[in-house]
Amino acid sequence: MLFSILIAHYNNYHYFRECYDSILRQTYQNYEIILVDDCSVDDSYQKIIELTKNNPKVKVFRNAVNSGVGLTKKKCIELASGEVCGFVDPDDTLADKALQIIIENYSKDTIAVYSQFYECDPDLKPIRVFPHSRRITNGDKKFFNVFFEATHFFTFKREAYLKTSGINEELTSAVDQDLYLKLYEIGNFKFVKIPLYFYRIHEKGVSQEFSKKEKLHKNWHQTILDSAIRRNVDSLYGKKISEIENLPGFLKVKQNGVLKKIQRKFF
């Protein structure tokens, strides 16, 4: 089974070297790397070409103009050939057995497999295992992933993705959340309770800037609204969807009872 590792890249060569090394160390070697550069303004693109030029597993592309994360990630999937795909950010890394463990957990009825992940400092030293990753109930119309139960390392069958409307290329944030919700509506997810992904937290990270956080909240609200519309859900917890100004915040409150907290802690 070919695994397509998808990387949307922009100005990140310094960290990409560690990302690339972690991929080379994978115990599962039937993979390809699809990297799309979104018109980096430094010399990252040229350096990546030089670094990977002798590796036939690597296919590097570049957008004609700077197009944003949504379009870039969508292009990654369109260029992929693997039966299973998974996004890896260029400033993060994978555990050595990540691909092997993920592949072993796929079955006929599973369209997505995701794992726990480490939150790391700027030097990629683990701080903790992200506390909210857990097994979710499949087929729940009220599941909107507001606690990021399903997140890194998130992988999916390409054939399942093609049954959705695809990545929303207009989104500048919450792109992954939008994708997860669309896939959730297609088939079953499976959780691997092993940290397989090292997520680097640093000041240049996309989610760290205040202005980008504001956009994230707006886009996240829109992705949940779009998902509710697809599911024909017009009200939640006795309130009309159209009357809720902040869907992520509203759902966090409504889905944060004692039972839900226990589930997130132990599952």
ZIHUNOR-V846012 format. One record per backbone hydrogen bond with DSSP energy under -0.5 kcal/mol. CO is the residue of the C=O (numbers start at 1). NH is the residue of the N-H. E is the energy in kcal/mol with one decimal. If there is no record, write none. Layout:
[[CO NH E] [CO NH E]]
This chain:
[[2 4 -0.5] [2 83 -1.3] [2 84 -1.7] [3 5 -0.7] [3 32 -2.3] [4 6 -0.7] [4 86 -1.9] [5 34 -2.8] [6 88 -2.7] [7 9 -0.7] [7 36 -2.4] [8 90 -0.5] [9 38 -2.9] [12 16 -2.3] [13 17 -1.5] [15 18 -0.8] [15 19 -1.6] [16 20 -3.3] [17 21 -2.2] [18 22 -2.0] [19 23 -1.4] [20 24 -2.2] [21 25 -1.4] [23 26 -1.7] [27 29 -0.7] [29 31 -1.8] [30 3 -2.0] [32 5 -3.0] [32 34 -0.6] [33 35 -0.7] [33 59 -2.9] [34 7 -2.8] [34 36 -0.5] [35 37 -0.5] [35 61 -2.9] [36 9 -2.7] [37 39 -1.0] [37 63 -2.6] [43 47 -2.1] [44 48 -2.5] [45 49 -2.2] [46 50 -2.1] [47 51 -2.6] [48 52 -2.2] [49 53 -0.8] [52 55 -2.3] [54 56 -0.7] [55 58 -1.7] [57 33 -3.0] [59 35 -2.4] [61 37 -2.8] [68 72 -1.9] [69 73 -2.6] [70 74 -2.1] [71 75 -2.4] [72 76 -1.7] [73 77 -1.7] [74 78 -2.1] [75 79 -1.8] [76 80 -0.7] [77 80 -0.9] [83 158 -2.3] [84 4 -3.3] [85 156 -2.5] [86 6 -2.7] [89 92 -2.1] [93 198 -2.9] [95 98 -2.0] [96 27 -2.0] [97 101 -2.7] [98 102 -2.3] [99 103 -2.7] [100 104 -2.1] [101 105 -0.8] [102 105 -1.2] [103 106 -1.5] [107 110 -1.1] [109 111 -0.5] [109 188 -0.8] [111 157 -2.7] [112 190 -2.1] [113 155 -2.1] [114 192 -2.6] [116 196 -2.0] [116 197 -0.5] [117 130 -2.7] [118 120 -0.5] [118 199 -3.0] [119 127 -3.9] [119 128 -1.3] [120 201 -2.1] [121 124 -2.6] [124 126 -0.6] [125 121 -2.2] [128 119 -2.9] [130 133 -0.7] [136 138 -0.5] [137 140 -0.7] [139 141 -0.7] [140 143 -1.9] [142 144 -0.7] [145 148 -1.7] [149 134 -1.2] [149 151 -0.6] [153 115 -0.6] [154 87 -0.7] [155 113 -1.2] [156 85 -3.1] [157 160 -0.6] [157 161 -1.8] [158 162 -2.0] [160 163 -1.3] [161 164 -1.9] [167 169 -1.0] [168 171 -1.7] [169 71 -0.8] [171 70 -1.0] [174 178 -2.1] [175 179 -1.9] [176 180 -2.8] [177 181 -2.2] [178 182 -1.8] [179 183 -2.4] [180 184 -2.4] [181 185 -1.1] [183 186 -2.0] [183 187 -1.5] [188 111 -2.5] [188 112 -1.3] [190 114 -2.4] [191 193 -0.6] [192 116 -1.1] [192 194 -2.0] [194 116 -1.0] [194 196 -0.6] [196 95 -2.3] [197 118 -3.1] [197 199 -0.7] [198 93 -1.7] [198 200 -0.6] [199 120 -3.0] [200 202 -0.6] [202 205 -2.0] [205 208 -1.7] [205 209 -0.6] [209 213 -2.0] [210 214 -2.0] [211 215 -1.6] [212 216 -2.2] [213 217 -2.2] [214 218 -1.8] [215 219 -2.9] [216 220 -2.7] [217 221 -2.2] [218 222 -1.9] [219 223 -2.4] [220 224 -2.0] [221 225 -2.3] [222 226 -2.9] [223 227 -2.0] [224 228 -2.5] [225 229 -2.1] [226 230 -2.2] [227 231 -1.9] [228 233 -3.0] [229 232 -1.3] [232 234 -0.7] [234 241 -2.6] [236 239 -1.6] [239 236 -2.8] [240 243 -1.5] [241 244 -1.7] [243 245 -0.7] [246 250 -2.6] [247 251 -2.7] [248 252 -2.1] [249 253 -1.6] [250 254 -2.2] [251 255 -2.4] [253 256 -1.1] [257 261 -2.1] [258 262 -2.1] [259 263 -2.3] [260 264 -2.4] [261 265 -1.6] [262 266 -2.2] [263 267 -2.1] [267 135 -3.1]]
